[in-house]
Amino acid sequence: MRLGLVGKKIGMTQKFYESGEAVPVTVLQVEPGKIVEVIEKDKRGYSALLVGYGHIKSSKLTKSMKGFYAKKSLEAKKFLKEYRVENTEEFKAGSDVTLDILKDKKYVDIRSKTIGKGFAGVMKRWNFGGLRATHGVSVSHRSHGSTGQRQDPGKVFKGKKMAGHMGDKFRTMQGLEIVEADLVNNLLYLRGSVPGSKNAYVEITEAVKKKNKSSVQERLVSYFADLETSKTDKKDKKNIAKEAKALEKAEKLAAKEKPAEAVPSTEEVKKD
């Protein structure tokens, strides 16, 4: 089961881990969703939830959508997302979907639209190096060069990196770490950047790949804890070595101060 949320990108700031490391984060204002319809397996062949997000004016709705929400006796929503679930018994139409579904999660996947850049050349769009600045190159310094081969195959292959429209496309980023989840103010702090401009809508779901992986914050805390224990172990070893040296010196001094035993002379030995 992977329920999702829709948030609005507010901007970027920084947070601090317990270890003291500063980390850049993207702040998302997450709006609570409303379960519009519970889809049963008997009707459609699978179990799912239809969740609505955001507010929209009634003047922007079509007649069919107005009738749809009127039958449900619910407020109209700007977005409708369908999420497949295994069991629908615990969900009811009209109940809220809040940030609590990510309370115990470490990573999320997000989907949003990138910033549009218009028509861009290959140097900006694909990071090409361009042609030479001199030695016969004229009026084509930022061009991509040749696009195909000669008679064989005699065509330009599909997918060739060329100049064209850049940005303004939906992109998915997987495995973004949740640095903090503010359940009171409905704010979600994600490590790193998120595609899109300010006030762009972002779809948030539970991560597919990094479910059981420890977060960067947890790894940093364990790393510094191991570092401290190794330092204490080194100090203990040094102290033990110092104590052993001091004990050895004390034994040597005691042996020097102890009076030597009298050795019998040869005459005394003969008399005996």
Backbone as CSV, one residue per row, in Angstrom:
resi,resn,N_x,N_y,N_z,CA_x,CA_y,CA_z,C_x,C_y,C_z
1,MET,0.838,-1.186,0.000,0.000,0.000,0.000,0.879,1.244,0.000
2,ARG,0.634,2.145,-0.950,1.421,3.373,-1.044,0.489,4.565,-1.202
3,LEU,-0.037,5.064,-0.097,-0.826,6.285,-0.152,0.100,7.464,-0.379
4,GLY,-0.437,8.519,-0.942,0.394,9.673,-1.247,-0.222,10.968,-0.761
5,LEU,0.567,12.028,-0.880,0.146,13.372,-0.507,0.533,14.333,-1.614
6,VAL,-0.084,15.490,-1.610,0.274,16.557,-2.541,0.665,17.775,-1.719
7,GLY,1.868,18.283,-1.971,2.364,19.446,-1.252,2.742,20.562,-2.198
8,LYS,2.959,21.725,-1.623,3.369,22.891,-2.401,4.788,23.274,-1.981
9,LYS,5.655,23.450,-2.964,7.047,23.797,-2.688,7.135,25.249,-2.229
10,ILE,7.606,25.452,-0.990,7.737,26.803,-0.442,9.088,27.403,-0.796
11,GLY,10.135,26.612,-0.691,11.478,27.106,-0.974,12.513,26.206,-0.329
12,MET,13.731,26.739,-0.157,14.825,25.973,0.434,15.409,26.719,1.624
13,THR,15.907,25.952,2.583,16.589,26.498,3.752,17.602,25.452,4.202
14,GLN,18.062,25.549,5.436,18.999,24.547,5.944,18.593,24.102,7.338
15,LYS,18.911,22.869,7.645,18.691,22.288,8.960,20.016,21.755,9.480
16,PHE,20.039,21.437,10.766,21.255,20.911,11.382,20.959,19.554,11.996
17,TYR,21.839,18.586,11.680,21.739,17.278,12.306,22.202,17.365,13.760
18,GLU,21.953,16.296,14.506,22.407,16.243,15.895,23.926,16.296,15.986
19,SER,24.585,15.827,14.938,26.051,15.858,14.907,26.589,17.258,14.637
20,GLY,25.704,18.205,14.261,26.134,19.571,13.989,26.320,19.882,12.521
21,GLU,26.143,18.899,11.641,26.342,19.127,10.209,25.143,19.867,9.623
22,ALA,25.405,20.916,8.842,24.350,21.658,8.154,23.967,20.931,6.876
23,VAL,22.674,20.852,6.619,22.192,20.131,5.437,21.143,20.989,4.731
24,PRO,21.247,21.151,3.399,20.220,21.912,2.666,18.932,21.105,2.544
25,VAL,17.800,21.760,2.762,16.516,21.070,2.712,15.524,21.878,1.880
26,THR,14.576,21.162,1.282,13.445,21.772,0.579,12.220,21.667,1.472
27,VAL,11.503,22.775,1.632,10.332,22.826,2.508,9.073,22.668,1.658
28,LEU,8.244,21.693,2.031,6.979,21.442,1.334,5.817,21.665,2.292
29,GLN,4.852,22.472,1.862,3.613,22.658,2.616,2.625,21.594,2.155
30,VAL,2.372,20.630,3.022,1.550,19.472,2.655,0.099,19.736,3.047
31,GLU,-0.790,19.663,2.077,-2.214,19.856,2.321,-2.873,18.508,2.607
32,PRO,-3.696,18.421,3.657,-4.392,17.159,3.926,-5.312,16.781,2.774
33,GLY,-5.307,15.517,2.426,-6.173,15.033,1.359,-7.486,14.500,1.903
34,LYS,-8.443,14.367,1.029,-9.768,13.864,1.403,-10.096,12.652,0.532
35,ILE,-10.458,11.544,1.197,-10.842,10.343,0.452,-12.207,10.592,-0.181
36,VAL,-12.226,10.696,-1.497,-13.456,10.991,-2.229,-14.267,9.727,-2.476
37,GLU,-13.569,8.627,-2.792,-14.272,7.385,-3.116,-13.412,6.191,-2.743
38,VAL,-14.061,5.173,-2.204,-13.403,3.895,-1.910,-13.802,2.914,-3.008
39,ILE,-12.839,2.513,-3.823,-13.101,1.636,-4.970,-12.948,0.180,-4.524
40,GLU,-14.024,-0.583,-4.646,-14.013,-1.982,-4.224,-13.546,-2.885,-5.367
41,LYS,-13.006,-4.032,-4.988,-12.486,-4.980,-5.971,-13.610,-5.609,-6.796
42,ASP,-14.790,-5.741,-6.205,-15.909,-6.368,-6.918,-16.360,-5.523,-8.110
43,LYS,-16.255,-4.204,-7.995,-16.756,-3.323,-9.049,-15.758,-3.151,-10.190
44,ARG,-14.467,-2.997,-9.837,-13.496,-2.638,-10.869,-12.382,-3.665,-11.047
45,GLY,-12.329,-4.661,-10.208,-11.293,-5.677,-10.345,-10.075,-5.432,-9.480
46,TYR,-10.022,-4.305,-8.788,-8.907,-4.010,-7.877,-9.407,-3.049,-6.801
47,SER,-8.699,-3.033,-5.681,-9.052,-2.149,-4.568,-8.203,-0.892,-4.638
48,ALA,-8.836,0.251,-4.466,-8.106,1.517,-4.558,-8.846,2.604,-3.801
49,LEU,-8.141,3.719,-3.607,-8.705,4.904,-2.966,-8.559,6.084,-3.908
50,LEU,-9.627,6.839,-4.082,-9.592,8.066,-4.870,-9.504,9.228,-3.890
51,VAL,-8.358,9.916,-3.899,-8.087,10.974,-2.921,-8.024,12.314,-3.640
52,GLY,-8.666,13.322,-3.048,-8.664,14.668,-3.613,-7.813,15.612,-2.793
53,TYR,-7.154,16.547,-3.483,-6.267,17.508,-2.828,-6.545,18.908,-3.372
54,GLY,-6.296,19.906,-2.530,-6.362,21.296,-2.970,-7.782,21.813,-3.112
55,HIS,-7.883,23.125,-3.277,-9.174,23.793,-3.423,-9.295,24.366,-4.830
56,ILE,-10.528,24.396,-5.322,-10.791,24.925,-6.656,-12.142,25.643,-6.639
57,LYS,-12.243,26.699,-7.417,-13.499,27.440,-7.508,-14.528,26.610,-8.273
58,SER,-15.774,26.742,-7.859,-16.839,25.993,-8.532,-17.032,26.453,-9.974
59,SER,-16.646,27.706,-10.256,-16.792,28.222,-11.621,-15.846,27.535,-12.600
60,LYS,-14.789,26.915,-12.091,-13.822,26.237,-12.950,-14.145,24.755,-13.151
61,LEU,-15.229,24.291,-12.541,-15.608,22.889,-12.664,-16.567,22.693,-13.829
62,THR,-16.465,21.535,-14.452,-17.429,21.166,-15.487,-18.719,20.659,-14.828
63,LYS,-19.764,20.527,-15.622,-21.042,20.060,-15.077,-20.926,18.641,-14.537
64,SER,-20.162,17.812,-15.234,-20.004,16.423,-14.788,-19.280,16.352,-13.447
65,MET,-18.251,17.193,-13.260,-17.514,17.196,-11.994,-18.369,17.763,-10.865
66,LYS,-19.185,18.778,-11.174,-20.096,19.315,-10.158,-21.079,18.248,-9.698
67,GLY,-21.617,17.484,-10.660,-22.525,16.404,-10.309,-21.840,15.302,-9.529
68,PHE,-20.576,15.006,-9.877,-19.808,13.972,-9.179,-19.638,14.323,-7.702
69,TYR,-19.212,15.563,-7.418,-18.999,15.974,-6.030,-20.316,16.172,-5.293
70,ALA,-21.379,16.551,-6.023,-22.688,16.709,-5.383,-23.220,15.368,-4.893
71,LYS,-23.000,14.301,-5.674,-23.418,12.967,-5.247,-22.649,12.519,-4.005
72,LYS,-21.370,12.890,-3.944,-20.537,12.487,-2.805,-20.754,13.378,-1.591
73,SER,-21.422,14.526,-1.786,-21.630,15.524,-0.717,-20.299,15.989,-0.146
74,LEU,-19.345,16.236,-1.040,-18.013,16.666,-0.640,-17.634,17.943,-1.370
75,GLU,-16.682,18.651,-0.784,-16.162,19.864,-1.409,-15.304,19.487,-2.618
76,ALA,-15.390,20.287,-3.666,-14.620,20.007,-4.886,-13.127,20.154,-4.625
77,LYS,-12.332,19.289,-5.266,-10.884,19.287,-5.096,-10.188,19.586,-6.421
78,LYS,-8.998,20.165,-6.303,-8.246,20.548,-7.503,-7.618,19.341,-8.185
79,PHE,-7.105,18.394,-7.374,-6.446,17.202,-7.915,-7.164,15.961,-7.419
80,LEU,-7.189,14.940,-8.261,-7.700,13.628,-7.884,-6.632,12.589,-8.196
81,LYS,-6.230,11.827,-7.181,-5.205,10.793,-7.345,-5.771,9.454,-6.876
82,GLU,-5.454,8.416,-7.633,-5.918,7.076,-7.287,-4.747,6.246,-6.790
83,TYR,-4.917,5.619,-5.616,-3.872,4.792,-5.011,-4.441,3.401,-4.756
84,ARG,-3.758,2.397,-5.269,-4.203,1.020,-5.059,-3.783,0.536,-3.678
85,VAL,-4.713,-0.130,-2.990,-4.467,-0.674,-1.658,-4.946,-2.119,-1.629
86,GLU,-4.410,-2.868,-0.670,-4.790,-4.274,-0.553,-6.127,-4.433,0.167
87,ASN,-6.337,-3.601,1.192,-7.550,-3.721,1.997,-8.182,-2.344,2.161
88,THR,-9.463,-2.236,1.878,-10.162,-0.944,1.964,-11.072,-0.836,3.186
89,GLU,-11.048,-1.841,4.059,-11.968,-1.844,5.199,-11.660,-0.732,6.198
90,GLU,-10.379,-0.384,6.341,-10.004,0.633,7.329,-10.192,2.062,6.822
91,PHE,-10.621,2.233,5.583,-10.801,3.570,5.010,-12.275,3.834,4.737
92,LYS,-12.657,5.101,4.901,-14.024,5.530,4.635,-14.009,6.797,3.795
93,ALA,-15.000,6.944,2.931,-15.117,8.153,2.116,-15.384,9.355,3.015
94,GLY,-14.654,10.433,2.770,-14.793,11.642,3.575,-13.737,11.803,4.643
95,SER,-12.975,10.733,4.945,-11.911,10.837,5.947,-10.675,11.498,5.351
96,ASP,-9.818,12.033,6.220,-8.642,12.792,5.785,-7.417,11.896,5.652
97,VAL,-6.535,12.293,4.748,-5.208,11.674,4.595,-4.191,12.756,4.920
98,THR,-3.514,12.621,6.052,-2.624,13.673,6.541,-1.171,13.220,6.500
99,LEU,-0.317,14.078,7.039,1.125,13.814,7.065,1.483,12.662,7.994
100,ASP,0.517,12.173,8.769,0.775,11.064,9.694,1.180,9.782,8.975
101,ILE,0.805,9.642,7.700,1.153,8.412,6.976,2.657,8.308,6.737
102,LEU,3.390,9.433,6.884,4.847,9.429,6.709,5.574,9.596,8.036
103,LYS,4.861,9.398,9.140,5.437,9.668,10.457,6.635,8.787,10.754
104,ASP,6.575,7.520,10.404,7.656,6.570,10.700,8.516,6.263,9.475
105,LYS,8.374,7.031,8.413,9.139,6.784,7.188,10.420,7.614,7.178
106,LYS,11.440,7.065,6.494,12.731,7.752,6.383,12.931,8.382,5.009
107,TYR,12.381,7.754,3.976,12.591,8.226,2.608,11.250,8.312,1.876
108,VAL,11.190,9.212,0.890,10.000,9.364,0.055,10.418,9.526,-1.405
109,ASP,9.472,9.271,-2.298,9.633,9.563,-3.728,8.747,10.755,-4.061
110,ILE,9.243,11.669,-4.882,8.460,12.851,-5.243,8.362,12.961,-6.764
111,ARG,7.303,13.612,-7.221,7.078,13.828,-8.652,6.554,15.239,-8.841
112,SER,7.241,16.010,-9.675,6.821,17.385,-9.935,7.328,17.812,-11.305
113,LYS,6.891,18.993,-11.742,7.249,19.501,-13.067,8.452,20.425,-12.954
114,THR,9.443,20.205,-13.821,10.665,21.009,-13.798,10.398,22.413,-14.340
115,ILE,11.325,23.323,-14.057,11.212,24.699,-14.535,11.455,24.728,-16.041
116,GLY,10.580,25.401,-16.771,10.729,25.498,-18.220,11.846,26.451,-18.610
117,LYS,12.693,26.024,-19.548,13.823,26.839,-20.010,13.655,27.303,-21.458
118,GLY,12.548,26.920,-22.093,12.343,27.314,-23.480,13.195,26.501,-24.439
119,PHE,13.437,27.061,-25.636,14.266,26.386,-26.639,15.733,26.596,-26.271
120,ALA,16.455,25.496,-26.028,17.842,25.572,-25.569,18.754,24.828,-26.525
121,GLY,19.987,25.301,-26.633,20.991,24.645,-27.462,21.582,23.437,-26.767
122,VAL,22.440,22.720,-27.479,22.987,21.471,-26.935,23.953,21.717,-25.785
123,MET,24.615,22.876,-25.764,25.568,23.142,-24.688,24.843,23.340,-23.360
124,LYS,23.682,23.965,-23.399,22.900,24.160,-22.180,22.053,22.937,-21.858
125,ARG,21.476,22.347,-22.896,20.532,21.250,-22.693,21.211,19.936,-22.366
126,TRP,22.336,19.628,-23.033,23.001,18.335,-22.870,24.448,18.460,-22.404
127,ASN,24.886,19.660,-22.063,26.245,19.881,-21.550,27.310,19.520,-22.588
128,PHE,27.042,19.810,-23.872,28.044,19.603,-24.920,29.172,20.621,-24.759
129,GLY,30.336,20.273,-25.302,31.490,21.165,-25.213,31.549,22.205,-26.316
130,GLY,30.775,22.025,-27.374,30.827,22.960,-28.492,32.030,22.704,-29.393
131,LEU,32.115,23.470,-30.487,33.236,23.333,-31.411,34.365,24.272,-31.004
132,ARG,35.457,24.249,-31.763,36.627,25.057,-31.420,36.339,26.537,-31.621
133,ALA,37.093,27.377,-30.946,36.871,28.821,-31.020,37.526,29.432,-32.252
134,THR,38.450,28.735,-32.875,39.177,29.273,-34.033,39.591,28.121,-34.941
135,HIS,40.578,28.331,-35.777,41.085,27.306,-36.700,39.992,26.826,-37.654
136,GLY,39.361,27.763,-38.319,38.417,27.407,-39.368,36.972,27.333,-38.952
137,VAL,36.682,27.351,-37.629,35.294,27.293,-37.171,34.684,28.685,-37.277
138,SER,33.556,28.793,-37.951,32.938,30.098,-38.172,31.437,30.018,-37.939
139,VAL,30.934,30.847,-37.054,29.501,31.016,-36.766,28.844,29.700,-36.309
140,SER,29.613,28.776,-35.794,29.031,27.516,-35.319,29.780,27.025,-34.082
141,HIS,30.208,27.985,-33.250,31.021,27.623,-32.084,30.227,26.810,-31.050
142,ARG,28.915,27.070,-30.950,28.086,26.388,-29.951,27.192,25.311,-30.575
143,SER,27.509,24.889,-31.783,26.676,23.878,-32.447,27.062,22.473,-31.988
144,HIS,26.251,21.485,-32.381,26.479,20.104,-31.930,27.356,19.310,-32.880
145,GLY,27.709,19.864,-34.021,28.529,19.110,-34.964,27.675,18.196,-35.821
146,SER,28.270,17.119,-36.309,27.544,16.197,-37.184,26.510,15.412,-36.385
147,THR,25.418,15.067,-37.035,24.329,14.356,-36.361,24.211,12.905,-36.796
148,GLY,24.788,12.539,-37.929,24.662,11.160,-38.391,25.944,10.674,-39.034
149,GLN,25.851,9.589,-39.815,27.012,9.025,-40.480,26.926,9.306,-41.990
150,ARG,27.644,8.562,-42.756,27.660,8.772,-44.215,26.578,7.901,-44.860
151,GLN,26.911,7.218,-45.924,25.889,6.445,-46.635,25.336,5.305,-45.775
152,ASP,26.161,4.759,-44.911,25.724,3.681,-44.031,25.795,4.180,-42.582
153,PRO,24.706,4.329,-41.850,23.325,3.999,-42.212,22.600,5.112,-42.954
154,GLY,23.214,6.274,-43.080,22.594,7.328,-43.873,21.360,7.940,-43.243
155,LYS,21.298,7.974,-41.925,20.143,8.575,-41.248,20.572,9.011,-39.845
156,VAL,19.721,9.799,-39.220,19.929,10.226,-37.835,19.092,9.316,-36.943
157,PHE,19.731,8.675,-35.980,19.029,7.746,-35.095,18.083,8.494,-34.157
158,LYS,17.026,7.810,-33.782,16.080,8.382,-32.829,16.758,8.543,-31.469
159,GLY,16.400,9.613,-30.776,16.983,9.866,-29.463,18.275,10.644,-29.510
160,LYS,18.696,11.086,-30.688,19.920,11.872,-30.814,19.798,13.164,-30.010
161,LYS,20.819,13.455,-29.220,20.811,14.665,-28.401,21.029,15.886,-29.290
162,MET,19.991,16.713,-29.374,20.043,17.900,-30.217,19.380,19.057,-29.477
163,ALA,19.437,20.234,-30.089,18.784,21.404,-29.508,17.274,21.210,-29.531
164,GLY,16.585,21.794,-28.540,15.136,21.652,-28.487,14.574,22.230,-27.209
165,HIS,13.302,21.922,-26.967,12.618,22.442,-25.777,13.185,21.791,-24.519
166,MET,13.493,22.616,-23.520,14.132,22.132,-22.294,13.253,22.459,-21.092
167,GLY,13.065,21.477,-20.225,12.298,21.678,-18.998,10.803,21.560,-19.221
168,ASP,10.027,21.966,-18.176,8.563,21.929,-18.212,8.056,20.505,-18.446
169,LYS,8.707,19.533,-17.771,8.302,18.134,-17.874,8.237,17.524,-16.479
170,PHE,7.346,16.558,-16.325,7.235,15.877,-15.043,8.429,14.943,-14.859
171,ARG,9.035,15.040,-13.689,10.184,14.202,-13.347,9.991,13.623,-11.941
172,THR,10.494,12.406,-11.753,10.393,11.718,-10.464,11.773,11.591,-9.835
173,MET,11.865,11.921,-8.553,13.100,11.732,-7.785,12.816,10.706,-6.692
174,GLN,13.678,9.703,-6.611,13.469,8.613,-5.662,14.451,8.707,-4.496
175,GLY,13.978,8.263,-3.347,14.852,8.125,-2.183,15.304,9.430,-1.567
176,LEU,14.414,10.434,-1.474,14.769,11.676,-0.786,14.563,11.485,0.714
177,GLU,15.559,11.871,1.484,15.512,11.652,2.933,14.623,12.682,3.620
178,ILE,13.799,12.213,4.556,12.985,13.106,5.379,13.837,13.575,6.551
179,VAL,14.196,14.851,6.545,14.991,15.409,7.641,14.100,15.711,8.838
180,GLU,12.906,16.249,8.569,11.969,16.578,9.648,10.556,16.612,9.084
181,ALA,9.597,16.188,9.898,8.178,16.258,9.535,7.448,17.014,10.637
182,ASP,7.010,18.237,10.332,6.292,19.081,11.285,4.801,18.792,11.148
183,LEU,4.280,17.945,12.047,2.884,17.533,11.962,1.928,18.637,12.380
184,VAL,2.406,19.605,13.166,1.541,20.696,13.633,1.266,21.676,12.502
185,ASN,2.332,22.095,11.805,2.200,23.076,10.727,2.109,22.442,9.338
186,ASN,2.077,21.102,9.286,1.989,20.370,8.005,3.136,20.727,7.062
187,LEU,4.352,20.717,7.608,5.548,21.012,6.817,6.413,19.764,6.732
188,LEU,6.978,19.535,5.554,7.864,18.395,5.327,9.198,18.919,4.813
189,TYR,10.281,18.552,5.518,11.628,18.996,5.146,12.363,17.817,4.507
190,LEU,12.705,17.963,3.227,13.397,16.913,2.484,14.822,17.338,2.186
191,ARG,15.764,16.397,2.328,17.169,16.687,2.063,17.399,16.897,0.565
192,GLY,18.063,18.005,0.226,18.398,18.277,-1.167,17.323,19.079,-1.879
193,SER,17.428,19.100,-3.193,16.527,19.910,-4.015,15.383,19.074,-4.567
194,VAL,14.334,19.774,-4.980,13.142,19.162,-5.564,12.833,19.901,-6.861
195,PRO,12.516,19.195,-7.955,12.226,19.883,-9.222,11.051,20.846,-9.097
196,GLY,11.124,21.934,-9.867,10.020,22.879,-9.898,10.353,24.202,-9.243
197,SER,9.544,25.199,-9.550,9.715,26.531,-8.981,8.958,26.636,-7.661
198,LYS,9.014,27.797,-7.028,8.254,28.020,-5.804,6.760,27.973,-6.113
199,ASN,6.011,27.456,-5.139,4.557,27.274,-5.254,4.172,26.188,-6.262
200,ALA,5.150,25.397,-6.705,4.840,24.275,-7.590,4.277,23.119,-6.767
201,TYR,3.344,22.369,-7.348,2.748,21.231,-6.655,3.640,20.004,-6.808
202,VAL,3.785,19.268,-5.696,4.672,18.104,-5.642,3.880,16.918,-5.101
203,GLU,3.935,15.809,-5.813,3.291,14.580,-5.345,4.294,13.775,-4.526
204,ILE,3.883,13.367,-3.329,4.774,12.686,-2.381,4.225,11.296,-2.094
205,THR,5.071,10.279,-2.243,4.694,8.908,-1.912,5.825,8.243,-1.139
206,GLU,5.506,7.136,-0.490,6.521,6.371,0.242,7.558,5.818,-0.727
207,ALA,8.818,5.825,-0.304,9.910,5.379,-1.172,9.764,3.899,-1.518
208,VAL,10.113,3.569,-2.756,10.036,2.184,-3.227,11.307,1.424,-2.870
209,LYS,12.473,2.078,-3.007,13.750,1.370,-2.930,14.399,1.432,-1.551
210,LYS,14.369,2.587,-0.891,15.128,2.766,0.348,14.241,2.637,1.586
211,LYS,13.483,1.558,1.667,12.554,1.419,2.784,13.271,1.159,4.104
212,ASN,14.211,0.216,4.099,14.859,-0.222,5.337,16.257,0.363,5.522
213,LYS,16.691,1.200,4.586,18.031,1.772,4.691,18.053,2.868,5.742
214,SER,19.117,2.896,6.559,19.232,3.936,7.582,19.484,5.283,6.925
215,SER,18.978,6.337,7.553,19.111,7.679,6.994,20.527,8.205,7.200
216,VAL,20.834,9.306,6.517,22.161,9.928,6.640,22.382,10.398,8.065
217,GLN,21.327,10.926,8.681,21.441,11.402,10.056,21.787,10.261,11.005
218,GLU,21.133,9.121,10.838,21.424,7.963,11.689,22.845,7.461,11.467
219,ARG,23.287,7.458,10.202,24.649,7.004,9.917,25.683,7.957,10.510
220,LEU,25.400,9.253,10.462,26.324,10.228,11.050,26.406,10.069,12.562
221,VAL,25.250,9.874,13.201,25.231,9.706,14.656,26.020,8.469,15.061
222,SER,25.801,7.345,14.342,26.535,6.115,14.663,28.026,6.270,14.378
223,TYR,28.362,7.022,13.300,29.775,7.235,12.956,30.489,7.998,14.062
224,PHE,29.878,9.096,14.528,30.513,9.894,15.572,30.543,9.146,16.906
225,ALA,29.532,8.306,17.153,29.546,7.489,18.370,30.696,6.483,18.327
226,ASP,30.884,5.836,17.169,32.008,4.903,17.010,33.341,5.634,17.127
227,LEU,33.376,6.867,16.616,34.603,7.663,16.696,34.956,7.974,18.146
228,GLU,33.933,8.319,18.933,34.171,8.619,20.345,34.635,7.381,21.100
229,THR,33.999,6.229,20.808,34.411,4.997,21.492,35.833,4.605,21.119
230,SER,36.197,4.797,19.839,37.570,4.484,19.424,38.570,5.410,20.111
231,LYS,38.185,6.686,20.283,39.068,7.628,20.983,39.252,7.220,22.436
232,THR,38.149,6.844,23.086,38.248,6.409,24.484,39.069,5.131,24.606
233,ASP,38.906,4.215,23.637,39.697,2.979,23.649,41.186,3.287,23.516
234,LYS,41.518,4.234,22.631,42.919,4.628,22.463,43.463,5.249,23.747
235,LYS,42.632,6.100,24.388,43.053,6.717,25.649,43.275,5.662,26.717
236,ASP,42.368,4.679,26.791,42.509,3.604,27.776,43.789,2.806,27.528
237,LYS,44.082,2.523,26.259,45.306,1.787,25.935,46.543,2.580,26.335
238,LYS,46.525,3.898,26.066,47.650,4.749,26.445,47.827,4.777,27.958
239,ASN,46.704,4.885,28.686,46.783,4.909,30.148,47.325,3.593,30.694
240,ILE,46.898,2.478,30.103,47.397,1.164,30.547,48.896,1.053,30.287
241,ALA,49.325,1.542,29.107,50.755,1.505,28.782,51.555,2.378,29.741
242,LYS,51.037,3.565,30.085,51.717,4.448,31.036,51.820,3.803,32.410
243,GLU,50.732,3.178,32.859,50.741,2.510,34.163,51.751,1.365,34.183
244,ALA,51.834,0.618,33.084,52.793,-0.490,33.014,54.230,0.027,33.078
245,LYS,54.520,1.140,32.367,55.856,1.730,32.403,56.192,2.247,33.793
246,ALA,55.215,2.905,34.442,55.443,3.426,35.795,55.715,2.290,36.776
247,LEU,54.974,1.191,36.646,55.177,0.035,37.517,56.552,-0.580,37.294
248,GLU,56.967,-0.640,36.025,58.290,-1.186,35.702,59.403,-0.323,36.299
249,LYS,59.271,1.006,36.209,60.258,1.917,36.796,60.323,1.765,38.308
250,ALA,59.145,1.633,38.930,59.102,1.477,40.386,59.794,0.187,40.816
251,GLU,59.599,-0.877,40.063,60.252,-2.151,40.391,61.766,-2.038,40.256
252,LYS,62.237,-1.321,39.214,63.675,-1.138,39.027,64.284,-0.323,40.168
253,LEU,63.597,0.761,40.574,64.084,1.580,41.690,64.118,0.782,42.985
254,ALA,63.098,-0.023,43.202,63.057,-0.845,44.417,64.195,-1.865,44.420
255,ALA,64.522,-2.403,43.245,65.618,-3.373,43.157,66.964,-2.710,43.426
256,LYS,67.141,-1.441,42.997,68.398,-0.728,43.259,68.554,-0.390,44.736
257,GLU,67.478,0.039,45.397,67.538,0.432,46.803,67.685,-0.764,47.733
258,LYS,67.328,-1.951,47.331,67.416,-3.140,48.169,68.884,-3.518,48.371
259,PRO,69.372,-3.739,49.663,70.791,-4.080,49.904,71.137,-5.448,49.312
260,ALA,72.328,-5.490,48.725,72.767,-6.736,48.082,73.167,-7.773,49.123
261,GLU,72.907,-9.059,48.915,73.254,-10.136,49.844,74.776,-10.354,49.840
262,ALA,75.337,-10.600,51.077,76.794,-10.787,51.217,77.220,-12.106,50.583
263,VAL,78.220,-12.005,49.714,78.714,-13.197,49.028,79.876,-13.786,49.860
264,PRO,79.844,-15.062,50.311,80.926,-15.645,51.137,82.250,-15.710,50.361
265,SER,83.367,-15.407,51.114,84.687,-15.423,50.478,85.156,-16.866,50.278
266,THR,86.302,-17.042,49.563,86.812,-18.392,49.257,87.371,-19.061,50.503
267,GLU,87.966,-18.224,51.444,88.530,-18.798,52.674,87.435,-19.390,53.541
268,GLU,86.319,-18.644,53.661,85.199,-19.138,54.466,84.636,-20.428,53.868
269,VAL,84.656,-20.495,52.569,84.132,-21.696,51.914,85.039,-22.892,52.205
270,LYS,86.427,-22.663,52.199,87.374,-23.740,52.476,87.234,-24.228,53.906
271,LYS,87.051,-23.264,54.866,86.885,-23.656,56.262,85.684,-24.567,56.423
272,ASP,84.635,-24.220,55.777,83.420,-25.046,55.870,83.679,-26.447,55.308
